[in-house]
Amino acid sequence: MDESTQDILVGFDGSPAADAALQWAVDTALLEHRAVRVAIIDDSYAAMRGAAWWPADYWIGVEDQARVVSAKAGREDITVIRRRGPLVPAMVTLAHDASLLVLGSRGHSRVGELFVGSASQHLAGHAPCPVVVVRPAELPDANRIVVGLDGSSASEAALAFACRRARVTGETIAALRAADYGPVHLDRKGQLPEALGVFLTEQEQQLAASVGHAQAVSPDVAIGPEFIALSPAVGLVEASQQASLLVVGSRGLNAFTGMLLGSVSHEVLHRAQCPVVVVR
């Protein structure tokens, strides 16, 4: 499918967080001139004995609610799809035709969390398109997209995604590289260890190279490099407090072989103070 014709897929369960996710998706669709599909997944067949389930007509009401929320956001022509089965496989299948998969940060729950927790982790690692988890913004008027960079191909893809969005929204980009090198002990002359200086120089050079490449591709986007002496997860979460969007790669250079979602991505999905995009 031509990328320019791909729509935005929203997982919707009728919760307040799902309303926020649909609002975000419609706003983005209007900016990018894309269609919106709303997926309502009925996984009630997987009931655990003794659990309390929603009434049989609950999902019909969810569809009505989705149409109302979308219309208020300025989009009445959404497509609503209902599926019955396990949540994650159903969403992954539907996402093959999507430019984005958008989820709320908390959902209605039968036995835990629906569109957050293990479900969002699996979808961020398995979905064939970028996954957005819409979290409340600490600073609603923020005009800055923060991108986590570590030199991996996934983080480079995250920066490319941020540039495409910034071209549409007019926002600036903070390209953030974070490294926690622990306590620093000065040598006998009161100087920083030579190895630390080499390490910092390498980090700054790699960051500059990533930003330079992105800037060459997107000269109309303002990209500011930032290097901070914190662990990547802590640094990104702190930066998200003044961001409109936080973009990370699904796997970094330090991910263990076979992991589909790195520890940093996992952490920011649960702690970020703005919407998070995980790019594969």
C-alpha positions in Angstrom: 0.0 0.0 0.0 1.2 3.5 -0.8 2.3 5.1 2.5 0.5 8.3 1.6 -2.8 6.5 1.5 -2.5 4.5 4.8 -5.0 5.4 7.5 -4.6 5.8 11.2 -5.9 2.9 13.3 -7.2 3.5 16.8 -7.9 0.9 19.5 -11.0 1.9 21.2 -12.7 0.5 24.3 -14.9 3.4 25.5 -12.7 4.5 28.3 -11.7 8.1 28.9 -8.2 7.3 27.8 -9.6 5.8 24.6 -11.5 9.1 24.0 -8.2 10.9 24.3 -6.5 8.5 21.9 -9.2 9.0 19.3 -9.1 12.7 19.7 -5.3 12.6 19.1 -5.7 10.4 16.1 -8.4 12.6 14.5 -6.2 15.7 15.1 -3.3 13.9 13.4 -5.5 12.6 10.6 -6.7 16.1 9.8 -3.2 17.4 9.7 -1.9 14.6 7.5 -5.1 14.2 5.4 -5.6 10.6 6.3 -8.6 8.4 7.1 -9.3 7.0 10.5 -10.3 3.4 11.4 -11.5 2.6 14.9 -11.0 -1.0 16.0 -13.3 -2.4 18.8 -12.0 -5.8 19.9 -14.4 -8.1 21.8 -12.2 -10.5 23.6 -15.0 -11.6 26.0 -14.8 -15.2 24.8 -11.5 -15.4 26.8 -13.4 -14.9 30.1 -11.8 -16.1 33.3 -14.2 -18.0 35.5 -15.6 -15.7 38.1 -14.7 -12.4 36.3 -17.3 -9.8 35.7 -17.9 -9.1 32.0 -19.6 -6.2 30.2 -23.2 -6.7 29.1 -23.8 -8.2 25.6 -24.7 -4.8 24.1 -21.8 -3.0 25.6 -19.7 -3.0 22.4 -22.6 -1.4 20.4 -22.5 1.5 22.8 -18.8 1.7 22.5 -19.1 2.2 18.7 -21.7 4.9 19.2 -19.4 6.6 21.6 -16.5 6.4 19.2 -18.5 8.1 16.4 -19.6 10.9 18.8 -16.0 11.5 20.0 -14.7 11.6 16.4 -17.5 13.9 15.2 -16.7 16.4 18.1 -13.1 16.3 17.1 -14.0 17.3 13.5 -14.2 13.9 11.7 -17.5 12.2 11.1 -16.4 9.8 8.3 -14.6 7.2 10.4 -14.6 3.5 9.7 -15.5 1.3 12.7 -14.3 -2.3 12.7 -15.5 -4.9 15.3 -13.5 -8.0 15.8 -13.9 -10.9 18.2 -10.8 -12.6 19.5 -7.5 -12.0 21.4 -6.6 -8.3 21.5 -3.0 -8.2 20.4 -3.2 -10.5 17.3 -6.3 -8.8 16.1 -4.7 -5.3 16.4 -1.5 -6.5 14.8 -3.4 -7.8 11.8 -5.4 -4.7 11.4 -2.3 -2.5 11.7 -0.8 -3.9 8.5 -2.7 -1.3 6.5 -2.1 1.6 8.9 0.4 4.5 9.1 -0.1 4.6 12.9 -1.6 2.5 15.7 -3.0 4.7 18.4 -3.9 3.5 21.9 -5.0 5.1 25.2 -2.8 4.9 28.2 -5.4 3.2 30.3 -8.5 1.2 29.3 -11.6 -0.4 30.7 -10.4 -3.6 32.3 -11.9 -6.9 33.0 -8.9 -8.6 34.5 -6.3 -5.9 34.5 -5.3 -3.4 31.8 -6.6 -3.6 28.2 -4.7 -1.1 26.1 -1.8 -0.6 28.4 0.6 -2.8 30.3 1.4 -6.1 28.6 -0.9 -5.3 25.6 0.8 -2.1 24.7 4.2 -3.6 25.2 3.4 -6.4 22.8 1.8 -4.1 20.3 4.8 -1.7 20.4 7.1 -4.6 19.7 5.1 -6.5 17.1 2.9 -4.0 15.2 4.1 -3.4 11.7 3.7 0.4 12.1 4.6 3.0 14.7 2.6 2.7 17.9 1.3 5.8 19.8 0.3 5.5 23.4 -1.6 8.7 24.3 -0.7 9.9 27.7 -1.8 13.2 29.3 0.6 16.0 28.6 2.3 17.7 31.5 2.5 20.8 29.4 -0.5 20.9 26.9 0.9 23.9 25.0 4.3 22.4 24.5 5.7 22.8 20.9 8.6 20.5 21.1 9.1 16.8 20.0 11.7 14.9 22.0 13.5 12.0 20.3 15.7 9.5 22.0 18.9 8.7 20.1 21.4 6.0 20.9 22.9 5.3 17.4 20.7 2.3 16.7 18.8 2.0 13.5 15.5 2.1 15.5 16.5 5.4 17.0 17.4 6.8 13.6 13.9 5.7 12.4 12.4 7.5 15.4 14.2 10.7 14.4 13.0 10.4 10.8 9.4 9.9 12.1 9.8 13.0 14.3 11.0 15.1 11.3 8.0 14.0 9.2 5.7 15.0 12.0 7.4 18.3 12.6 7.1 19.3 8.9 3.4 19.0 9.4 3.0 20.5 12.8 5.7 23.2 12.7 7.2 22.0 16.0 10.9 21.9 16.8 12.8 18.7 17.7 15.0 18.0 20.6 17.3 15.1 19.6 18.3 13.8 23.0 21.2 11.4 23.7 21.6 10.3 27.4 24.3 8.3 29.0 24.8 7.5 32.7 28.5 7.0 33.3 28.2 6.8 37.1 30.3 8.6 39.7 33.4 10.4 38.3 36.7 10.4 40.2 39.3 13.0 39.4 42.9 12.0 38.9 45.8 13.1 41.0 46.0 16.3 39.1 42.3 17.1 39.6 41.5 16.4 36.0 38.7 14.3 34.6 39.8 10.8 33.6 41.0 10.6 30.0 38.7 7.7 29.2 35.7 9.8 30.2 36.7 12.6 27.9 37.1 10.2 25.0 33.7 8.7 25.9 31.9 12.1 26.0 33.6 13.2 22.7 32.4 10.0 21.0 28.9 10.5 22.3 28.7 14.1 21.1 30.1 13.2 17.7 27.6 10.4 17.2 24.8 12.7 18.2 26.0 15.4 15.8 26.3 12.8 13.0 22.7 11.6 13.5 21.3 15.2 13.7 23.4 16.2 10.7 22.0 13.4 8.5 18.4 14.2 9.6 18.9 17.9 9.0 20.2 17.2 5.5 17.0 15.2 4.7 14.7 17.7 6.5 16.4 21.2 6.2 13.1 22.9 7.0 12.9 21.3 10.4 14.6 22.8 13.5 16.6 20.0 15.2 18.5 20.7 18.4 21.0 18.2 19.8 21.0 17.6 23.5 23.4 15.4 25.5 22.6 14.7 29.2 24.4 12.7 31.8 21.5 10.6 32.9 20.2 7.1 32.2 18.3 7.1 28.9 15.0 6.3 30.6 15.3 8.9 33.3 16.5 11.5 30.8 13.6 10.9 28.4 11.0 10.9 31.1 12.3 14.2 32.4 12.4 15.7 28.9 8.8 14.6 28.3 7.6 17.0 30.9 8.1 19.8 28.4 7.3 18.0 25.2 4.2 17.6 23.0 5.4 14.1 21.9 8.2 11.7 22.9 9.5 9.4 20.1 11.7 6.4 20.7 12.9 3.3 18.9 11.5 -0.1 19.8 15.0 -1.5 20.3 18.2 0.2 21.3 21.8 -0.9 21.1 21.7 -2.4 24.6 18.6 -4.6 24.0 19.2 -8.3 24.6 19.0 -10.5 21.6 15.4 -11.5 20.9 13.8 -8.7 22.8 11.2 -6.9 20.8 10.9 -3.9 23.0 13.8 -2.4 24.8 13.9 -1.5 28.5 14.0 2.2 27.7 10.9 2.1 25.5 9.1 0.0 28.1 9.9 2.5 30.8 8.8 5.6 28.9 5.5 4.0 27.9 4.6 3.9 31.6 6.2 7.0 32.9 6.3 9.7 30.2 4.4 12.9 30.7 3.2 13.3 27.1 2.1 11.0 24.3 4.7 8.4 23.3 5.5 7.0 19.9 7.4 3.7 19.5 9.0 3.3 16.1 10.3 0.0 14.7 
